[in-house]
Amino acid sequence: MSFDYDLFVIGGGSGGVRAARVAAAEGAKVGLAEESRMGGTCVIRGCVPKKLMVFASSYPGHMADAAAYGWDVTAGGFDWSKFKGQLETELDRLEGVYERLLNNSGVDWVKHRAVVTGPHEVMLDSGESKTAKTILIATGGWPFVPEFPGHELAVTSNEMFHLEELPKRLLIVGGGYIACEFAGIMNGLGVEVTQFFRGEQILRGFDRETVDLVADQMGKAGIELCAHTNTVSMEKTGDGILVHGTDGSQRTFDLVMFATGRKPNTDSLGLFELGIEMDANGAVKVDQFSQTKVPSIYAIGDATDRVNLTPVAIREAMAFVETVFKGNPTAVDHDLIPSAIFTQPEIGTTGISEEDAKAQGIAADIYTTSFKAMQSGFAGREERVFMKLIVRKEDDVVIGCHIVAPSAGEMIQLAGIAVKMGATKADFDRTCAVHPTMAEELVTMRNPTRSA
């Protein structure tokens, strides 16, 4: 059969763009459709703008530290409109970078919505039909707000980057990493932040001892954490948004942000009609090579709801090209993926938690250390650093590493290499420390705190 393209990609995020570019470099004729902005969630409404907001929100602490170190600092107010303008300029620049990368790779891309109408066919909302030997779904995920009376008054993380002005009183609903990151950001920008979450503690699924410290620090920073609490209804009043909570409370906020989950962005793509298996949440079911039950259609990234991280989507894109265009079947290794949570304080984590070790029946030694960081301690701040290693007794292998510290994400990237390689505690111990640093504590913990 003759096709318009060797590959047609639906989705212009990090995974889709990488797959398109690398396939084109292998000589494939590639088309791509993105209905929104090129760059997807990470670049336009996720990782990048969020991290820039984390930077912006951290400056009050930096200015306080500077004064303690002898600098004559006059702390002025935060200008949201100025920051917002610079943020939008930066996102425009990054979108342009993605577009140029596609152009320079020879990818034929369009800003249109595309749906799958056959095993080898897609239909654009312009009315054009395109055929391709292989179709790749890379449409990412999308935040959602559950339905309840007044749910339409809520915003999601998508809208938080484009507020015309900062609210004075903000309610964040959710206990996951997006909710907690925005709680820290908005608190740092001077907003009064309340956070509702249904569970006993925030950041369910992460190492509990690590999370407990972060929650304590968030509370000390002025964030009101409300466990076992959800919204019953919301209504607009002259003073803002009146929120009725499951705890019987009635409180008014200027803005309510929901961060209670994300769903694969696969609605109305035509996949179900083709017989492609999808779970109840809309995730596309694929095999280890990202192939669906329809052999010509593949899916990667958050659309598959495997591990929803940008670097994972990029790795899945590279494995897809290896498999389909290089004749080298390649499965992505989803084990021991390091990650960072840009709460304030920041978390870096890889491997299993202490709770996981107990649940799996793994006999482990637990090494922990907690201390004041030199920089903030000198300035009189009470923030604490925490580091934890989970070491399997059977073979001395480090199977978990958890860090709460400034730049914990930078540290866990490097520690993640050692954990991925199967380093033992003895390997950590025989590595010389870099002094004076926070990270040196990872190689100086000699005696276990306890056993799991």
C-alpha positions in Angstrom: 0.0 0.0 0.0 1.0 3.6 -0.6 0.8 6.0 2.3 1.1 9.8 2.7 3.5 9.2 5.6 5.7 6.5 7.1 4.7 7.9 10.5 2.0 10.2 11.7 2.2 11.5 15.3 -0.8 12.9 17.2 0.6 15.2 19.9 3.3 17.8 19.9 4.6 17.3 23.5 8.1 16.1 24.5 7.4 12.5 23.6 5.7 13.1 20.3 8.2 15.7 19.0 11.1 13.4 20.0 9.6 10.4 18.1 8.9 12.6 15.1 12.4 14.1 14.9 14.3 10.9 15.4 12.2 8.9 13.0 12.7 11.7 10.4 16.4 11.5 11.0 16.2 7.8 10.1 14.8 8.8 6.7 11.1 8.3 7.5 8.5 10.7 6.1 6.8 12.1 9.2 3.7 14.1 9.8 2.5 15.5 13.2 -0.6 17.2 14.4 -0.9 19.2 17.6 -4.2 20.9 18.4 -2.8 23.3 21.1 0.7 24.7 21.6 3.8 22.9 20.5 5.7 21.6 23.5 2.8 20.0 25.3 2.2 19.8 29.0 5.8 19.9 30.2 6.9 23.0 28.3 3.7 25.0 28.1 1.6 24.2 31.3 3.7 21.9 33.4 7.3 21.3 34.4 8.9 24.4 32.9 6.6 27.2 34.0 6.1 25.4 37.3 9.8 25.3 38.0 10.1 29.0 37.0 7.4 29.8 39.5 9.2 27.7 42.2 12.3 29.9 41.6 10.2 33.1 41.8 8.6 32.0 45.1 11.9 31.1 46.7 13.3 34.7 46.7 11.8 35.9 50.0 13.9 33.2 51.7 17.0 34.2 49.7 16.5 37.8 50.6 16.2 37.0 54.3 19.3 34.9 54.1 21.2 37.7 52.3 20.4 40.1 55.2 21.7 37.5 57.7 24.9 37.2 55.7 25.5 40.9 56.0 24.0 42.3 52.8 21.9 45.4 52.9 18.7 44.1 51.3 15.5 46.0 50.9 12.8 43.5 50.2 10.3 45.0 47.8 6.9 43.4 46.9 6.4 40.8 44.2 5.1 42.1 40.8 3.0 39.2 39.5 2.2 41.0 36.2 5.9 41.6 35.5 6.7 37.9 36.2 3.7 36.7 34.2 4.8 38.7 31.2 8.4 37.3 31.3 7.0 33.8 31.9 4.8 34.0 28.8 7.7 35.4 26.8 9.8 32.4 27.8 7.1 29.9 26.9 6.7 31.6 23.5 10.4 31.2 23.0 10.4 27.5 24.0 7.4 26.8 21.7 9.4 28.4 18.9 12.3 26.2 19.7 10.1 23.1 19.4 8.7 24.3 16.1 12.2 25.0 14.7 13.4 21.5 15.7 10.5 20.0 13.8 11.1 22.2 10.8 14.9 21.5 10.8 14.1 17.8 11.0 11.8 17.9 7.9 8.7 16.9 9.8 5.4 18.0 8.2 3.5 19.4 11.2 0.2 21.2 11.5 -1.7 22.9 14.3 -4.9 20.9 14.0 -6.7 18.3 16.1 -6.4 14.8 14.6 -8.5 11.7 15.3 -7.8 8.2 14.2 -10.3 7.0 11.6 -8.6 3.7 10.6 -5.6 1.6 11.2 -3.6 3.7 8.8 -5.7 6.9 8.6 -6.2 10.1 10.6 -8.6 13.0 10.0 -7.7 16.6 10.8 -10.3 19.1 12.0 -9.5 21.0 8.7 -11.3 18.2 6.9 -8.1 16.7 5.5 -7.5 13.0 5.7 -3.9 11.6 6.0 -2.7 8.1 5.7 0.3 6.6 7.4 2.0 3.2 7.7 2.3 3.8 11.5 0.4 6.0 13.8 1.7 7.2 17.2 -0.6 8.5 19.9 1.3 11.0 22.1 -1.5 13.2 23.4 -0.4 13.3 27.0 -2.7 13.9 30.0 -5.1 16.5 31.2 -6.3 17.7 34.6 -9.9 17.1 35.6 -12.3 18.4 38.2 -14.8 15.9 39.6 -18.4 16.9 39.3 -20.2 18.3 42.3 -22.4 21.4 42.9 -20.3 24.4 41.8 -17.4 22.5 40.3 -17.3 24.9 37.4 -15.9 27.6 39.7 -12.7 25.7 40.2 -9.5 26.1 38.1 -6.7 23.5 37.5 -3.0 23.7 37.2 -3.4 24.7 33.5 -4.9 28.0 34.5 -2.6 28.9 37.4 0.1 30.1 35.0 -2.2 32.6 33.4 -3.9 34.3 36.4 -4.6 38.0 35.8 -3.7 38.7 39.4 -2.8 36.7 42.5 -5.6 35.7 44.9 -5.3 36.7 48.5 -6.9 33.5 49.7 -6.4 30.2 47.8 -7.8 26.8 48.4 -5.9 23.9 46.8 -7.8 20.6 46.7 -5.6 17.5 46.5 -2.7 15.9 48.2 -0.5 14.9 45.3 2.7 16.4 44.1 1.1 19.0 41.8 -1.1 20.2 44.7 1.8 20.4 47.1 4.1 22.1 44.6 1.5 24.9 44.0 0.9 25.2 47.7 4.6 26.0 48.2 4.7 28.3 45.2 1.7 30.4 46.1 2.7 30.6 49.7 6.1 31.8 48.7 4.4 34.5 46.6 2.5 35.8 49.6 -0.8 34.1 49.1 -2.7 32.7 52.1 -2.9 29.0 51.2 -5.2 26.3 52.5 -4.9 22.7 51.2 -7.7 20.1 51.5 -6.8 16.4 51.0 -8.7 13.2 51.6 -6.0 11.1 53.2 -4.2 11.1 56.4 -1.2 12.7 54.9 -0.1 14.5 51.7 1.9 12.7 49.0 0.4 9.3 49.4 2.7 6.6 48.0 6.0 8.3 48.8 8.2 7.4 51.8 6.2 8.4 54.9 9.1 9.6 57.0 10.2 11.8 54.2 6.7 13.2 53.6 6.1 13.9 57.3 9.1 16.2 57.4 7.9 18.1 54.3 4.4 18.4 55.7 5.8 19.8 58.9 8.0 22.3 57.0 5.0 23.4 54.9 2.9 24.0 58.0 5.7 26.0 59.6 5.9 28.1 56.4 2.2 29.1 56.9 0.3 26.6 54.6 -2.8 25.2 56.3 -3.0 21.5 55.7 -6.4 20.0 56.2 -6.4 16.2 56.3 -9.5 14.0 55.7 -11.2 16.9 54.0 -12.8 17.4 50.7 -15.3 19.8 49.1 -19.1 19.1 49.1 -20.1 22.2 47.1 -19.1 25.6 46.1 -21.0 28.8 45.3 -20.1 32.3 44.2 -20.8 35.1 46.7 -20.0 38.8 46.8 -16.9 38.0 48.8 -15.5 35.2 46.7 -16.2 31.4 46.5 -17.9 29.9 49.5 -16.7 26.3 49.9 -18.6 23.7 52.0 -16.2 21.1 53.3 -16.8 17.5 54.3 -15.7 18.5 57.8 -18.7 20.8 58.1 -16.7 23.9 57.5 -17.9 26.9 55.4 -15.0 29.1 54.2 -14.6 31.7 51.6 -11.7 31.9 49.1 -10.8 34.1 46.2 -9.7 31.1 44.1 -10.1 27.3 44.3 -7.6 25.1 42.4 -8.3 21.4 42.0 -5.3 19.1 41.7 -7.1 15.8 42.4 -5.7 13.9 39.4 -5.0 13.8 35.7 -6.5 11.6 33.0 -5.0 10.4 29.7 -6.0 12.9 27.0 -7.6 10.3 24.8 -11.3 11.3 24.6 -12.9 11.2 21.2 -9.7 10.2 19.4 -11.4 7.3 17.7 -9.3 4.6 19.4 -12.1 2.7 21.1 -14.0 2.5 17.8 -11.0 0.8 16.2 -11.0 -1.9 18.9 -7.9 -0.5 20.8 -8.0 -1.5 24.4 -8.3 1.3 27.0 -8.8 1.2 30.7 -11.5 2.9 32.6 -9.5 6.1 33.0 -8.9 6.3 29.2 -5.3 5.0 29.2 -4.3 3.3 26.0 -3.2 -0.3 26.7 0.1 -1.2 25.1 2.7 -3.9 25.3 6.3 -3.6 26.3 7.1 -2.1 22.9 4.3 0.6 23.2 2.2 -1.3 20.5 -1.6 -1.5 20.8 -3.8 -4.4 19.7 -4.0 -2.7 16.3 -0.5 -3.5 15.0 0.0 -0.2 13.1 -0.9 2.0 16.1 1.4 2.8 19.0 1.1 5.0 22.1 3.6 6.6 24.5 3.8 8.9 27.4 0.9 10.0 29.7 -1.6 8.7 27.2 -0.7 5.2 28.4 -0.6 6.1 32.1 2.4 4.0 32.8 4.9 6.3 34.4 3.8 9.9 33.9 7.0 11.8 33.7 8.4 13.8 30.7 11.8 11.9 30.6 9.9 8.6 30.5 7.9 9.8 27.5 11.1 10.8 25.8 12.6 7.4 26.5 9.5 5.6 25.2 9.7 7.7 22.1 13.3 6.7 21.5 12.5 3.0 22.1 9.5 3.3 19.7 11.9 4.5 16.9 14.4 1.8 17.7 11.6 -0.8 17.5 9.7 0.4 14.4 12.3 2.2 12.3 15.6 0.6 13.2 14.4 -3.0 13.5 15.7 -3.2 17.0 12.8 -4.2 19.3 13.4 -2.1 22.5 11.4 -2.1 25.7 11.7 0.8 28.1 12.9 0.0 31.6 10.4 1.6 34.0 12.2 0.3 37.1 14.1 2.6 39.5 13.2 5.9 37.9 14.5 8.8 40.0 12.2 11.8 40.4 11.9 15.1 42.1 9.0 16.8 43.8 9.4 20.6 43.8 7.7 21.1 47.1 9.3 23.6 49.5 11.4 21.9 50.8 12.2 19.8 47.7 12.1 16.0 47.6 14.3 13.7 45.5 13.5 10.0 45.5 14.4 6.8 43.8 13.7 3.1 44.5 11.3 1.9 47.1 10.1 3.4 50.4 10.4 1.9 53.9 6.7 1.1 53.7 7.2 -0.7 50.4 10.0 -2.8 51.8 7.8 -3.9 54.7 4.8 -4.7 52.4 7.0 -6.7 50.1 8.6 -8.7 53.0 12.1 -7.3 52.3 14.4 -7.4 55.3 16.1 -4.0 55.2 18.4 -1.8 57.2 17.2 1.9 57.3 19.9 4.6 57.4 18.7 8.2 58.2 20.2 11.5 59.0 18.7 14.9 59.6 20.4 18.2 60.1 20.3 21.9 59.4 21.9 22.9 56.2 24.9 25.2 56.6 23.6 28.0 54.5 20.1 28.3 56.1 21.3 27.4 59.5 23.8 30.3 59.6 20.9 32.6 58.7 18.9 31.3 61.6 16.3 29.4 59.7 14.8 26.2 61.1 14.6 24.2 57.9 16.0 20.7 58.1 17.7 18.4 55.6 16.8 14.7 55.7 18.4 11.8 53.9 17.4 8.1 54.0 18.8 4.9 52.5 16.9 1.6 52.3 19.5 -1.2 52.2 18.5 -4.8 51.5 20.0 -7.0 54.2 20.3 -10.0 51.9 23.0 -8.5 49.7 23.7 -5.0 51.0 22.2 -3.4 47.9 20.7 0.1 48.2 17.1 -0.3 47.0 15.8 3.2 48.0 17.1 6.7 48.5 15.1 9.6 49.7 16.3 13.2 50.2 14.6 16.4 51.5 16.9 19.3 50.9 17.5 22.4 48.7 18.3 21.0 45.2 17.3 17.5 46.2 16.4 16.9 42.6 20.0 17.6 41.5 21.3 15.1 44.1 18.8 12.3 43.3 19.7 12.4 39.6 23.3 11.4 40.5 22.3 9.1 43.4 19.9 7.5 40.9 22.8 6.3 38.8 24.3 4.4 41.7 21.0 2.9 42.7 20.2 1.9 39.2 23.6 0.2 38.9 22.9 -1.9 42.0 25.4 -0.2 44.3 25.7 -1.6 47.7 25.9 0.3 51.0 29.6 -0.7 51.0 30.0 1.1 47.7 28.5 4.2 49.2 30.7 3.9 52.3 34.0 3.6 50.3 33.2 6.7 48.2 35.0 9.7 49.6 32.8 12.5 50.8 32.9 16.0 49.2 33.1 18.4 52.1 31.4 20.7 53.1 28.3 19.7 51.2 24.9 18.4 52.1 25.3 15.4 49.7 28.3 14.1 51.6 25.9 12.7 54.2 24.8 10.0 51.7 28.3 8.4 52.1 28.9 9.0 55.8 25.9 7.2 57.3 27.7 4.3 59.0 25.1 2.7 61.4 21.5 1.9 60.6 18.8 3.8 62.4 16.6 0.7 62.5 15.6 -2.4 60.6 12.4 -2.9 58.5 
